[in-house]
Amino acid sequence: MTEITRIGSTAPKLRLYLPHQPDGLPQLAERPDARDLIARNTNHWRKIITLLAKVASPQPDDWRTYRDTTLFGDTALCFSAELEATPPSWHWIGGQDNLARFGIDTHQAQPLTPGSAIAIDNQAHLLLTPYPDYRQLPNVMVAEVRRALDAQGFYPTGVGA
């Protein structure tokens, strides 16, 4: 049996790496659906999926529709401790403990502002944030992430963050 290491697009624009997997992974890997993932799992997973949608949605005010209809066409949840190489996309690692799993001792990610908990490496397309939970990654930080990604051309031209 092949180990399932991801849910979502095979060519995502954003990959969120997590240290644990949701319930129903075989079905979700076969047919990725945010509403199904949320229904099969705890509130914890609803928060993760919602934050992924808030960051990835081309329209910042329409993240709910994006989450429920398009999210896994544009993104992927990855569960291995190795950055997927192809195709190129942004790699989002949330949380210090999660980052430690990757053994990335050196990276070029720089805090967005002095003392910021959000760091970005534009060259490697690496985004480091607190763990994707509302308490650790509130909307004000989501807005910072969106501004940083927008500055790198992540969102369609003219959409803005």
N, C-alpha and C positions, 0 to 999 in steps of 0.2 A: 504494500500500500504506500502510495506517495504521500509524503508529508505536505500538508497545506501550509504555505508560508505567506499567503496574501489573499485579499479580497479586493476586487475592483478592476479597473482598467489595466490592460496590458501595456498601454502607452499613456500613463497618467502624467498630468502636469505637476501634480503634487503627491508625494508619498508620505504618509504618516506612519512612523515606526513605533510599535507598541510592544511591551514586554509580555503581554498576555493575549489570549485569544477569546473571542466571544463564543457563547453557546450557539450550536447550530452551524458551526464552521463549514462542514461539507456542503450543506445546502446553500449557504451564503456564498461560498466560493464558486459554486456552479451557477447561481443566479443572484448576483449581488443586488441587494435592495435595502436601502437605509431604513425604510419603514419596517421591513421584516426583521432586520437586525435589532432594531429598537424593541419590537414586540417580543422577540425571543430572549431578551436579556434585561439586565437591571437598569435602573436609572443612571448608573455610572456610564453605561454605554450610550445612553441617550445624550449625555453631556459631551462625550467624546465626539460623537457623530455631529452634534450641533456645532461644536467648535470647529471641526473640520469644514463644515459647510460655511460657517461665518468667515473663515479665512479664504476658502477656495472660490466662493461664489463671485462671479463677475460683477454682480450688482449687490452692493453691501446691504441694501434694505430688502432684498428678495431671497435671503438665504434659506428660508423655510421651503419655498417652492423648489429651489435648487437642491436642497437636501433630499426632498421627497421624490424628485424626478430625474435629476441629472448627476448627483454627487459621484456615484461610482462609475460613471462614464468618463469622468475627468480626473478622478483620484484613485488612490489605492491605500488600503491598510496593510502594512507589512509587519510580520511577526518575527522574522529572523533577525539576528544581530549582525547583519551584513548589509551594507548599502547596495541596492540593486544598481547594476551598471547601465543597463540599456532599457529602453531608450532614455536619453537625458531628460531629467526632470528635477524638480526641487525635492530635497530630502528634509523632512521635518522630524526632528527628534525632540520629544518633550520629556523633560525631567532629567536631573543629574544621574539618578540611578539607572535610568534607561540608557543614557549616553555611555555610562561606564561599561555596559554590555558589549559595546562595539569595539572597545580597546583602541579608541581614537585618542591617542595621547597628545598628538599635536594636530591642530586644525587652525585655520586662519580666520575663524569666525570672530568678529569684533562686536562688542556691545553696541547697540544702536545709539545709546547715549551713555555717558559715564555712570556706572553703577546699575545699568539696565540689566534685567534678568533675561532679556532677549538679545541674542547674538546672531549675526549672519555672515556667511562667507559667500560673497557674490560669485567668485570664481568657481567654487565647487558646488554652488547652489545648495548650500547647507544652512538650514534654519534651526536654531537651538532656542527652546523656550522652556518655561516651567511645564510640568505635566499638564495635559489638556483637561483641566477640571475648572469649573467656574471660580472656585476659591483661589486657585493658583494662577489662572489665566483669565482674568476678568475682561469685560468688554473694552476697557481702556487699553489693555495690552493687545487685544485682538486688533484694535484700530492701529496701534504701533506696527504690528506685524503687517497689516494690509498696506500701510504707507511704505514700509520698507520693500515689500514685494512689488508694489506699484512702481516704485522708483527703478526697479530692475526689469520692468516691462512684463511682469507676470500677468496682468489683466489686459483685456483687449483695449486698444487705443481709444481714448476718450471716455472710458468708464470711470476711471479714478477710484480712489479708495475712500 
